[in-house]
Amino acid sequence: EVQLVESGGDTVQPGGSLRLSCAASGFTFDRYAMSWVRQAPGKGLEWVSAINPASTSTYLSPFVKGRFTVSRDNAKNTLYLQITNLRPEDTARYYCANSGLGAWGHGTQVTVSS
C-alpha cells in the first residue's frame, strides 16, 4: 500500500522557520519525482515545489523561491521542505504527492501568526 505521511507543521511567528517531512512507503521511492502542494484556507490547491528522483533538478513556485528548499533522502524514503522567513500568507495545509502514482498524504498544517 502506498503511503505518504507528512509531519513538521506547527504554528510559528512571521519570520520563523520550519522543516516539513514526508515519509514514503509502499513504492520504490528513488524512482519517482515528488512534489509539495499546499492549500490555504478557503483557496484552491497551489503547487509549491518538486524534485526529481536523483535530486539533480528541483522546481519552486516563484511565490516561494528564495525561502523554500526542497530535498530528499532516498536512503530514508523521505522528502523534505525547508521553509524560512515564514509569512502569514504561507498559512496552509501542506501535502506531499507522488503524481506518477496519484498518491497524496493527509497533509500537515502550517500556521503563521503573531
C-alpha positions in Angstrom: 0.0 0.0 0.0 1.4 3.4 -1.0 1.6 5.7 2.0 2.8 9.3 2.3 2.9 10.7 5.9 3.7 14.4 6.4 5.0 15.9 9.6 6.6 19.0 11.0 3.8 21.5 10.7 3.4 24.0 13.5 2.2 27.5 14.5 5.1 29.9 14.2 5.6 33.7 14.2 6.3 35.6 11.0 10.0 35.3 10.1 10.2 31.8 11.6 11.4 28.6 10.0 10.1 25.0 9.7 11.2 21.8 8.1 8.4 19.6 6.8 9.0 15.9 6.3 7.2 13.3 4.2 7.8 9.6 5.0 7.0 7.4 2.0 6.4 3.7 1.9 4.8 1.1 -0.4 6.7 2.1 -3.6 10.2 2.4 -4.8 10.9 6.0 -3.6 14.0 6.7 -5.6 12.2 6.0 -8.9 9.7 8.9 -8.6 9.7 12.6 -8.7 8.0 14.0 -5.6 6.1 17.3 -5.0 4.8 19.6 -2.3 1.4 21.2 -2.7 -0.4 23.5 -0.3 -3.9 24.7 0.3 -4.6 27.9 2.2 -7.9 28.3 4.0 -10.7 28.9 1.5 -8.4 28.6 -1.5 -7.5 26.0 -4.1 -4.5 23.8 -4.3 -1.2 25.5 -5.1 1.8 23.6 -6.3 4.9 24.6 -4.3 7.8 22.5 -5.3 9.1 19.4 -7.0 12.2 17.3 -7.1 13.4 14.6 -9.4 14.4 11.1 -8.2 18.1 11.8 -8.2 17.8 15.3 -6.7 19.6 16.8 -9.7 16.7 19.1 -10.5 14.4 21.0 -8.2 11.5 23.3 -9.0 10.0 26.0 -6.9 6.9 28.2 -7.3 8.0 31.8 -7.9 6.0 32.7 -4.9 8.3 30.8 -2.6 11.6 30.8 -4.4 14.4 32.1 -2.1 12.6 31.0 1.0 11.7 27.3 0.4 14.1 24.5 -0.3 13.0 21.0 -1.4 15.2 18.0 -0.8 15.0 14.2 -0.3 16.9 11.4 1.3 16.4 8.3 -0.8 18.1 6.1 1.8 15.4 7.1 4.2 12.5 7.3 1.8 11.8 10.8 3.0 11.0 14.1 1.3 11.7 17.4 2.9 10.6 21.1 2.6 12.7 23.6 4.4 10.8 26.9 4.9 12.4 30.1 6.1 11.2 33.6 6.6 7.6 32.5 7.0 4.9 34.9 6.1 1.2 34.9 7.1 0.3 34.1 3.5 2.2 30.8 3.9 -0.5 29.6 6.3 -1.9 26.4 4.6 -2.1 22.7 4.8 1.0 21.2 3.1 0.7 17.9 1.2 3.4 15.8 -0.3 2.4 14.0 -3.5 3.6 11.4 -6.0 1.8 12.4 -9.2 3.1 9.4 -11.0 1.1 7.1 -8.7 -1.6 9.6 -7.9 -0.8 9.4 -4.2 -1.2 12.1 -1.6 -0.7 12.3 2.1 -3.1 13.8 4.6 -1.1 16.9 5.0 0.5 18.9 7.8 -0.8 22.3 9.0 1.5 25.3 8.9 0.1 28.5 10.6 2.0 31.7 10.6 0.7 34.2 13.1 2.0 36.7 15.6 
